[in-house]
């Protein structure tokens, strides 16, 4: 099988229960619960109107400006998949537009993450299928390959394996490795609960701010004389 031009099967995928649990959580809280060490970069922004995304990664490594393997990935997709494409961040040619989007909706695709460009932006807004991309170009793609499906890929240093959990909201895109998903979920749920209590304390005027001066003192900050 030629490396760089091959299609593999996923050996494991996140369960629907796990994906549904992550769909209720802010991306920022998940990121914090993973020590703020993982991110897909600030260039991947929502191209749809509104709403979050959660699903199982179907990964694609594509030649910049070429969408042959993306077409095949949509053919292979099952409901709930998020198709994640590493196309090198090139914005010269769009990877997909309204026709592929319509087909993906019909297939039950849960969203797209494209390290590349899209076109037919109005269709993405109107359809509102969660889609995160690096930019927009009216120039269409080529369909010659090579490329790979269901291999590990990297977006801005964030590694995504086939079957991992991929989430997104207005703050950006994040991946949770399947092996860590249960642990990260518990931490994130606890953090979200704590933030709810903190928001309540802020509203009531009872939130504790002593930690700020304590941190400044510990770090050796000089305070004004009283």
Backbone as CSV, one residue per row, in Angstrom:
resi,resn,N_x,N_y,N_z,CA_x,CA_y,CA_z,C_x,C_y,C_z
1,UNK,0.847,-1.192,0.000,0.000,0.000,0.000,0.884,1.243,0.000
2,UNK,0.742,2.124,-0.985,1.657,3.270,-1.096,1.422,4.308,-0.002
3,UNK,2.465,4.598,0.773,2.386,5.641,1.778,2.159,6.981,1.074
4,UNK,1.168,7.726,1.541,0.829,8.991,0.923,-0.354,8.919,-0.010
5,UNK,-0.752,7.715,-0.385,-1.918,7.547,-1.267,-2.608,6.244,-0.880
6,UNK,-3.398,6.325,0.191,-4.005,5.109,0.715,-5.240,5.455,1.552
7,UNK,-6.101,4.467,1.683,-7.325,4.584,2.480,-7.328,3.454,3.501
8,UNK,-7.457,3.819,4.774,-7.461,2.841,5.855,-8.824,2.827,6.542
9,UNK,-9.053,1.812,7.337,-10.253,1.740,8.173,-9.918,2.245,9.574
10,UNK,-10.909,2.813,10.258,-10.733,3.158,11.665,-10.784,1.886,12.495
11,UNK,-9.888,1.787,13.473,-9.860,0.599,14.324,-10.700,0.779,15.582
12,UNK,-10.993,2.045,15.958,-11.848,2.317,17.098,-12.461,3.696,16.931
13,UNK,-13.622,3.889,17.534,-14.292,5.185,17.465,-14.915,5.506,18.822
14,UNK,-15.046,6.775,19.102,-15.692,7.201,20.331,-17.166,6.814,20.312
15,UNK,-17.697,6.486,21.484,-19.102,6.100,21.583,-20.011,7.316,21.448
16,UNK,-21.245,7.073,21.082,-22.221,8.149,20.958,-22.449,8.821,22.304
17,UNK,-22.459,8.057,23.381,-22.665,8.644,24.709,-21.560,9.636,25.055
18,UNK,-20.312,9.280,24.735,-19.206,10.187,24.989,-19.328,11.464,24.165
19,UNK,-19.629,11.297,22.886,-19.765,12.457,22.003,-20.892,13.365,22.489
20,UNK,-22.013,12.772,22.859,-23.149,13.568,23.347,-22.796,14.339,24.618
21,UNK,-21.989,13.729,25.484,-21.579,14.409,26.713,-20.689,15.607,26.393
22,UNK,-19.775,15.442,25.460,-18.890,16.548,25.083,-19.642,17.656,24.351
23,UNK,-20.726,17.302,23.679,-21.498,18.312,22.950,-22.095,19.360,23.880
24,UNK,-22.206,19.044,25.162,-22.809,19.962,26.131,-21.785,20.887,26.787
25,UNK,-20.503,20.715,26.454,-19.438,21.420,27.170,-18.759,22.473,26.296
26,UNK,-18.374,23.611,26.875,-17.639,24.621,26.111,-16.245,24.118,25.728
27,UNK,-15.828,24.447,24.529,-14.496,24.056,24.080,-13.421,24.590,25.025
28,UNK,-13.594,25.822,25.499,-12.588,26.422,26.383,-12.398,25.610,27.661
29,UNK,-13.483,25.076,28.203,-13.374,24.286,29.430,-12.676,22.955,29.181
30,UNK,-12.942,22.364,28.028,-12.241,21.128,27.674,-10.751,21.413,27.527
31,UNK,-10.437,22.516,26.862,-9.040,22.900,26.678,-8.339,23.117,28.016
32,UNK,-9.005,23.817,28.933,-8.420,24.034,30.259,-8.177,22.720,30.984
33,UNK,-9.085,21.766,30.796,-8.968,20.479,31.472,-7.871,19.598,30.877
34,UNK,-7.314,20.037,29.752,-6.170,19.354,29.151,-4.916,20.223,29.276
35,UNK,-4.884,21.025,30.367,-3.720,21.845,30.731,-3.398,22.929,29.711
36,UNK,-4.362,23.287,28.875,-4.192,24.375,27.894,-3.014,24.110,26.950
37,UNK,-2.745,22.855,26.682,-1.563,22.498,25.885,-1.900,22.084,24.460
38,UNK,-3.189,22.029,24.128,-3.582,21.518,22.818,-4.492,22.515,22.122
39,UNK,-4.186,22.826,20.868,-5.045,23.728,20.100,-4.777,23.530,18.614
40,UNK,-5.803,23.802,17.812,-5.661,23.669,16.359,-5.250,24.978,15.705
41,UNK,-5.015,26.005,16.508,-4.590,27.283,15.967,-5.763,28.236,15.771
42,UNK,-5.480,29.536,15.774,-6.542,30.542,15.706,-7.117,30.768,14.318
43,UNK,-6.522,30.174,13.292,-7.002,30.455,11.928,-8.226,29.640,11.548
44,UNK,-8.504,28.572,12.263,-9.674,27.750,11.935,-10.901,28.369,12.600
45,UNK,-11.721,29.044,11.810,-12.843,29.797,12.337,-14.161,29.256,11.801
46,UNK,-15.266,29.463,12.537,-16.573,28.986,12.078,-16.985,29.656,10.771
47,UNK,-17.460,28.859,9.850,-17.992,29.357,8.587,-19.511,29.199,8.519
48,UNK,-20.100,28.583,9.546,-21.545,28.427,9.604,-22.132,29.552,10.452
49,UNK,-23.444,29.581,10.553,-24.102,30.709,11.215,-23.898,30.688,12.724
50,UNK,-24.146,29.550,13.333,-24.052,29.477,14.794,-24.130,28.021,15.230
51,UNK,-23.785,27.803,16.499,-23.926,26.465,17.065,-22.615,25.713,17.159
52,UNK,-22.597,24.739,18.062,-21.404,23.951,18.310,-21.356,22.680,17.486
53,UNK,-20.258,21.966,17.644,-20.018,20.735,16.895,-19.403,19.699,17.816
54,UNK,-19.821,18.461,17.657,-19.203,17.342,18.354,-19.399,16.091,17.513
55,UNK,-18.339,15.329,17.348,-18.455,14.116,16.551,-17.181,13.305,16.585
56,UNK,-17.171,12.266,15.775,-16.061,11.322,15.701,-15.190,11.654,14.496
57,UNK,-13.884,11.722,14.704,-12.967,12.151,13.647,-12.843,11.116,12.538
58,UNK,-13.095,11.576,11.319,-12.747,10.860,10.098,-11.680,11.728,9.444
59,UNK,-10.429,11.271,9.447,-9.307,12.137,9.088,-8.919,11.997,7.620
60,UNK,-8.481,13.123,7.073,-8.042,13.180,5.675,-6.753,13.985,5.611
61,UNK,-5.765,13.450,4.925,-4.556,14.211,4.605,-4.571,14.442,3.104
62,UNK,-4.681,15.719,2.714,-4.869,16.042,1.301,-3.727,16.895,0.784
63,UNK,-3.467,16.775,-0.485,-2.549,17.712,-1.133,-3.208,19.077,-1.171
64,UNK,-2.478,20.154,-0.871,-3.084,21.483,-0.884,-3.815,21.760,-2.194
65,UNK,-5.076,22.208,-2.055,-5.858,22.562,-3.226,-6.497,21.396,-3.951
66,UNK,-6.397,20.187,-3.399,-6.939,18.993,-4.054,-7.956,18.331,-3.121
67,UNK,-9.130,17.973,-3.641,-10.177,17.425,-2.775,-10.620,16.022,-3.151
68,UNK,-9.808,15.283,-3.901,-10.194,13.923,-4.270,-10.455,13.071,-3.038
69,UNK,-9.557,13.119,-2.074,-9.718,12.293,-0.873,-10.848,12.821,0.020
70,UNK,-11.114,14.101,-0.018,-12.253,14.633,0.726,-13.561,14.103,0.152
71,UNK,-13.646,14.032,-1.163,-14.827,13.425,-1.790,-15.010,11.990,-1.293
72,UNK,-13.919,11.214,-1.284,-14.014,9.822,-0.852,-14.386,9.732,0.620
73,UNK,-13.887,10.643,1.436,-14.210,10.630,2.862,-15.697,10.862,3.094
74,UNK,-16.293,11.765,2.327,-17.745,11.985,2.467,-18.502,10.726,2.068
75,UNK,-18.034,10.038,1.012,-18.656,8.757,0.630,-18.590,7.753,1.779
76,UNK,-17.492,7.744,2.505,-17.271,6.776,3.578,-17.955,7.163,4.886
77,UNK,-18.297,8.402,5.052,-18.772,8.908,6.342,-20.062,8.238,6.792
78,UNK,-20.190,8.095,8.099,-21.428,7.620,8.710,-21.967,8.750,9.581
79,UNK,-23.267,8.729,9.888,-23.833,9.811,10.705,-23.052,10.027,11.999
80,UNK,-22.765,11.290,12.271,-22.013,11.630,13.474,-20.538,11.875,13.255
81,UNK,-20.045,11.608,12.047,-18.632,11.835,11.756,-18.343,13.325,11.570
82,UNK,-17.193,13.751,12.063,-16.638,15.057,11.723,-15.438,14.794,10.816
83,UNK,-15.489,15.322,9.606,-14.404,15.106,8.649,-13.356,16.189,8.857
84,UNK,-12.156,15.753,9.227,-11.062,16.670,9.568,-9.989,16.535,8.497
85,UNK,-9.661,17.654,7.855,-8.773,17.627,6.691,-7.532,18.476,6.933
86,UNK,-6.367,17.847,6.826,-5.108,18.580,6.807,-4.721,18.790,5.354
87,UNK,-4.920,20.020,4.879,-4.537,20.376,3.514,-3.454,21.442,3.520
88,UNK,-2.682,21.467,4.583,-1.525,22.338,4.644,-1.820,23.801,4.896
89,UNK,-3.092,24.148,5.104,-3.447,25.538,5.349,-3.432,26.409,4.112
90,UNK,-3.268,25.824,2.941,-3.229,26.600,1.701,-4.611,27.162,1.376
91,UNK,-4.659,28.434,0.990,-5.932,29.097,0.709,-6.093,29.443,-0.770
92,UNK,-5.233,28.906,-1.621,-5.288,29.237,-3.040,-6.547,28.683,-3.699
93,UNK,-6.873,27.435,-3.375,-8.033,26.767,-3.967,-8.947,26.249,-2.866
94,UNK,-10.252,26.417,-3.046,-11.219,25.916,-2.070,-11.275,24.393,-2.117
95,UNK,-11.437,23.785,-0.947,-11.549,22.330,-0.868,-12.967,21.844,-1.110
96,UNK,-13.966,22.679,-0.809,-15.344,22.262,-1.011,-16.258,23.474,-1.089
97,UNK,-17.454,23.236,-1.640,-18.470,24.266,-1.749,-19.851,23.679,-1.518
98,UNK,-20.875,24.328,-2.075,-22.247,23.989,-1.721,-22.682,22.602,-2.167
99,UNK,-22.156,22.066,-3.277,-22.573,20.744,-3.731,-22.091,19.662,-2.763
100,UNK,-20.819,19.718,-2.400,-20.295,18.752,-1.438,-20.955,18.927,-0.076
101,UNK,-21.247,20.160,0.282,-21.930,20.423,1.551,-23.299,19.762,1.574
102,UNK,-24.058,19.908,0.493,-25.389,19.300,0.427,-25.311,17.779,0.542
103,UNK,-24.320,17.180,-0.120,-24.146,15.736,-0.047,-23.779,15.307,1.369
104,UNK,-22.919,16.084,2.031,-22.526,15.758,3.401,-23.711,15.819,4.354
105,UNK,-24.570,16.794,4.181,-25.773,16.894,5.015,-26.640,15.657,4.814
106,UNK,-26.793,15.237,3.567,-27.575,14.043,3.252,-26.984,12.797,3.917
107,UNK,-25.673,12.740,4.033,-24.996,11.590,4.631,-25.029,11.609,6.158
108,UNK,-25.422,12.737,6.748,-25.445,12.821,8.208,-24.128,13.229,8.839
109,UNK,-23.240,13.827,8.043,-21.976,14.317,8.586,-22.257,15.367,9.660
110,UNK,-21.532,15.282,10.770,-21.777,16.193,11.899,-21.023,17.505,11.759
111,UNK,-20.021,17.566,10.891,-19.284,18.804,10.717,-18.007,18.591,9.926
112,UNK,-17.347,19.718,9.627,-16.075,19.708,8.913,-15.070,20.577,9.649
113,UNK,-13.820,20.136,9.630,-12.687,20.964,10.043,-11.698,20.908,8.888
114,UNK,-11.472,22.051,8.255,-10.684,22.091,7.029,-9.509,23.043,7.187
115,UNK,-8.301,22.515,7.217,-7.125,23.367,7.220,-6.833,23.754,5.776
116,UNK,-7.741,24.563,5.273,-7.749,25.006,3.888,-8.943,25.920,3.706
117,UNK,-9.317,26.167,2.464,-10.375,27.131,2.170,-11.669,26.450,1.730
118,UNK,-12.764,27.202,1.853,-14.047,26.807,1.284,-14.483,27.878,0.286
119,UNK,-15.558,27.587,-0.451,-16.223,28.614,-1.253,-17.732,28.430,-1.106
120,UNK,-18.520,29.297,-1.741,-19.979,29.283,-1.570,-20.331,29.514,-0.099
121,UNK,-19.758,30.552,0.460,-19.901,30.812,1.894,-21.357,30.941,2.313
122,UNK,-22.189,31.578,1.476,-23.594,31.764,1.838,-24.284,30.431,2.091
123,UNK,-23.910,29.397,1.330,-24.515,28.078,1.522,-24.153,27.497,2.880
124,UNK,-22.930,27.731,3.331,-22.524,27.233,4.642,-23.289,27.950,5.756
125,UNK,-23.508,29.244,5.581,-24.269,30.000,6.574,-25.720,29.538,6.603
126,UNK,-26.305,29.379,5.425,-27.721,28.997,5.352,-27.949,27.556,5.810
127,UNK,-27.073,26.654,5.407,-27.224,25.250,5.801,-26.929,25.065,7.283
128,UNK,-25.947,25.809,7.774,-25.563,25.814,9.187,-25.046,24.461,9.669
129,UNK,-24.428,23.703,8.782,-23.688,22.522,9.230,-22.363,23.017,9.812
130,UNK,-22.044,22.669,11.055,-20.817,23.186,11.655,-19.600,22.938,10.759
131,UNK,-18.964,24.027,10.381,-17.800,23.960,9.498,-16.775,24.986,9.946
132,UNK,-15.555,24.516,10.161,-14.448,25.374,10.550,-13.388,25.285,9.465
133,UNK,-12.959,26.434,8.980,-11.986,26.458,7.893,-11.002,27.602,8.099
134,UNK,-9.917,27.565,7.324,-8.874,28.567,7.464,-9.119,29.797,6.608
135,UNK,-10.055,29.712,5.655,-10.299,30.869,4.808,-11.263,30.562,3.685
136,UNK,-11.338,31.490,2.742,-12.291,31.415,1.636,-11.571,31.724,0.328
137,UNK,-11.898,30.988,-0.722,-11.390,31.269,-2.061,-12.430,30.844,-3.084
138,UNK,-12.667,31.691,-4.077,-13.622,31.309,-5.126,-13.020,30.305,-6.103
139,UNK,-11.701,30.155,-6.092,-11.048,29.216,-7.010,-11.300,27.785,-6.565
140,UNK,-11.762,26.965,-7.499,-12.119,25.593,-7.176,-10.926,24.670,-7.036
141,UNK,-11.179,23.445,-6.550,-10.100,22.488,-6.276,-9.757,21.628,-7.491
142,UNK,-8.636,20.943,-7.359,-8.260,19.888,-8.296,-8.653,18.539,-7.692
143,UNK,-8.653,17.514,-8.517,-9.113,16.190,-8.081,-8.164,15.111,-8.600
144,UNK,-6.915,15.225,-8.208,-5.894,14.313,-8.718,-5.178,13.517,-7.627
145,UNK,-5.376,13.889,-6.339,-4.622,13.241,-5.283,-3.192,13.747,-5.269
146,UNK,-2.315,13.066,-4.550,-2.582,11.927,-3.671,-3.242,12.369,-2.384
147,UNK,-3.219,11.505,-1.398,-3.808,11.797,-0.107,-4.042,10.520,0.666
148,UNK,-4.476,10.693,1.918,-4.704,9.542,2.784,-5.962,9.763,3.616
149,UNK,-6.630,8.682,3.948,-7.821,8.714,4.798,-7.603,7.784,5.988
150,UNK,-8.012,8.275,7.157,-7.893,7.532,8.414,-6.445,7.248,8.788
151,UNK,-5.645,8.321,8.720,-4.287,8.314,9.257,-4.198,9.455,10.278
152,UNK,-3.242,9.414,11.207,-3.072,10.551,12.111,-2.689,11.809,11.328
153,UNK,-3.306,12.931,11.685,-2.982,14.198,11.056,-2.721,15.234,12.139
154,UNK,-2.210,16.384,11.733,-1.906,17.450,12.684,-2.413,18.773,12.154
155,UNK,-3.110,19.512,13.012,-3.574,20.853,12.683,-2.992,21.809,13.718
156,UNK,-2.078,22.665,13.303,-1.473,23.607,14.231,-0.786,22.944,15.402
157,UNK,-0.262,21.757,15.203,0.404,21.025,16.275,-0.516,20.109,17.058
158,UNK,-1.818,20.189,16.827,-2.772,19.312,17.505,-2.950,18.039,16.675
159,UNK,-2.615,16.907,17.263,-2.691,15.631,16.552,-4.088,15.046,16.698
160,UNK,-4.648,14.608,15.584,-5.968,13.974,15.574,-5.823,12.574,14.994
161,UNK,-6.269,11.587,15.744,-6.298,10.214,15.254,-7.715,9.860,14.811
162,UNK,-7.849,8.984,13.850,-9.182,8.530,13.461,-9.932,7.972,14.664
163,UNK,-11.177,8.399,14.843,-11.984,7.909,15.947,-11.953,8.778,17.180
164,UNK,-11.038,9.790,17.235,-11.014,10.725,18.357,-12.281,11.585,18.369
165,UNK,-12.489,12.290,19.483,-13.617,13.204,19.591,-13.165,14.592,19.146
166,UNK,-13.927,15.178,18.229,-13.627,16.517,17.730,-14.788,17.428,18.087
167,UNK,-14.478,18.554,18.725,-15.516,19.494,19.135,-15.161,20.884,18.618
168,UNK,-16.175,21.737,18.536,-15.943,23.098,18.089,-17.065,24.011,18.532
169,UNK,-16.724,25.262,18.753,-17.718,26.301,18.993,-17.109,27.629,18.563
170,UNK,-17.683,28.733,18.991,-17.201,30.035,18.530,-15.761,30.314,18.923
171,UNK,-15.246,29.601,19.909,-13.857,29.787,20.340,-12.863,29.006,19.491
172,UNK,-13.337,28.062,18.676,-12.431,27.300,17.833,-12.670,25.804,17.919
173,UNK,-11.651,25.060,17.513,-11.741,23.604,17.369,-10.796,22.928,18.358
174,UNK,-11.237,21.764,18.848,-10.405,21.021,19.795,-10.613,19.525,19.575
175,UNK,-9.575,18.756,19.858,-9.644,17.295,19.748,-9.329,16.668,21.098
176,UNK,-10.111,15.671,21.463,-9.858,14.898,22.676,-9.474,13.480,22.256
177,UNK,-8.243,13.055,22.548,-7.850,11.687,22.206,-8.786,10.682,22.869
178,UNK,-9.149,9.675,22.128,-10.102,8.691,22.638,-9.616,8.055,23.933
179,UNK,-8.316,7.800,24.044,-7.771,7.144,25.239,-7.941,7.998,26.489
180,UNK,-8.044,9.330,26.322,-8.151,10.237,27.465,-9.556,10.771,27.678
181,UNK,-10.484,10.367,26.841,-11.786,11.034,26.791,-12.578,10.928,28.094
182,UNK,-12.563,9.798,28.754,-13.326,9.629,29.993,-12.766,10.529,31.096
183,UNK,-11.446,10.534,31.238,-10.807,11.349,32.274,-11.046,12.833,32.031
184,UNK,-10.850,13.275,30.789,-11.038,14.690,30.460,-12.494,15.100,30.650
185,UNK,-13.406,14.215,30.339,-14.826,14.514,30.512,-15.149,14.806,31.973
186,UNK,-14.653,13.964,32.882,-14.916,14.174,34.310,-14.350,15.513,34.783
187,UNK,-13.130,15.821,34.375,-12.508,17.082,34.771,-13.283,18.274,34.215
188,UNK,-13.719,18.165,32.974,-14.426,19.282,32.351,-15.795,19.490,32.967
189,UNK,-16.486,18.407,33.264,-17.794,18.538,33.916,-17.648,19.199,35.281
190,UNK,-16.605,18.822,36.030,-16.366,19.435,37.336,-16.031,20.915,37.187
191,UNK,-15.242,21.264,36.189,-14.886,22.662,35.954,-16.125,23.473,35.572
192,UNK,-16.965,22.912,34.720,-18.174,23.619,34.303,-19.113,23.841,35.486
193,UNK,-19.235,22.846,36.355,-20.062,23.005,37.554,-19.507,24.105,38.459
194,UNK,-18.171,24.142,38.594,-17.542,25.165,39.429,-17.779,26.558,38.854
195,UNK,-17.761,26.680,37.533,-17.989,27.981,36.910,-19.425,28.452,37.100
196,UNK,-20.349,27.516,37.099,-21.746,27.879,37.369,-21.867,28.482,38.760
197,UNK,-21.205,27.859,39.728,-21.234,28.379,41.101,-20.526,29.727,41.197
198,UNK,-19.446,29.871,40.435,-18.717,31.140,40.457,-19.559,32.264,39.850
199,UNK,-20.257,31.985,38.778,-21.128,32.991,38.170,-22.227,33.410,39.146
200,UNK,-22.736,32.448,39.894,-23.755,32.759,40.898,-23.176,33.676,41.976
201,UNK,-21.950,33.371,42.409,-21.309,34.205,43.433,-21.049,35.616,42.913
202,UNK,-20.652,35.742,41.655,-20.445,37.066,41.059,-21.742,37.858,41.068
203,UNK,-22.836,37.199,40.669,-24.136,37.874,40.639,-24.560,38.321,42.030
204,UNK,-24.199,37.546,43.053,-24.597,37.857,44.433,-23.588,38.749,45.147
205,UNK,-22.461,39.023,44.485,-21.430,39.860,45.098,-20.638,39.175,46.184
206,UNK,-20.568,37.846,46.137,-19.868,37.097,47.191,-18.633,36.363,46.681
207,UNK,-18.215,36.637,45.454,-17.078,35.901,44.910,-15.780,36.313,45.599
208,UNK,-14.935,35.324,45.868,-13.696,35.525,46.615,-12.582,35.960,45.660
209,UNK,-12.020,37.171,45.877,-10.949,37.686,45.029,-9.609,37.763,45.766
210,UNK,-9.516,37.170,46.936,-8.270,37.256,47.700,-7.108,36.560,46.998
211,UNK,-7.425,35.658,46.099,-6.365,34.927,45.413,-5.486,35.855,44.560
212,UNK,-6.043,36.992,44.090,-5.275,37.887,43.222,-4.090,38.481,43.981
213,UNK,-4.367,39.090,45.140,-3.277,39.665,45.933,-2.334,38.578,46.446
214,UNK,-2.885,37.418,46.763,-2.036,36.323,47.227,-1.045,35.909,46.140
215,UNK,-1.508,35.861,44.909,-0.620,35.494,43.808,0.435,36.566,43.563
216,UNK,0.020,37.835,43.620,0.972,38.923,43.423,2.051,38.926,44.510
217,UNK,1.638,38.694,45.747,2.590,38.636,46.860,3.577,37.484,46.672
218,UNK,3.042,36.323,46.286,3.910,35.147,46.092,4.935,35.400,44.990
219,UNK,4.558,36.171,43.990,5.443,36.427,42.852,6.363,37.619,43.065
220,UNK,6.242,38.255,44.232,7.157,39.349,44.567,6.762,40.698,44.043
221,UNK,5.499,40.904,43.755,5.036,42.204,43.258,5.117,43.258,44.351
222,UNK,5.513,44.479,43.982,5.561,45.584,44.928,4.218,46.316,44.939
223,UNK,3.655,46.504,46.104,2.380,47.183,46.242,2.618,48.657,46.626
224,UNK,1.663,49.567,46.314,1.814,50.960,46.747,1.719,51.057,48.262
225,UNK,2.430,52.038,48.820,2.378,52.237,50.271,0.987,52.690,50.682
226,UNK,0.545,52.192,51.809,-0.782,52.568,52.283,-0.770,53.982,52.894
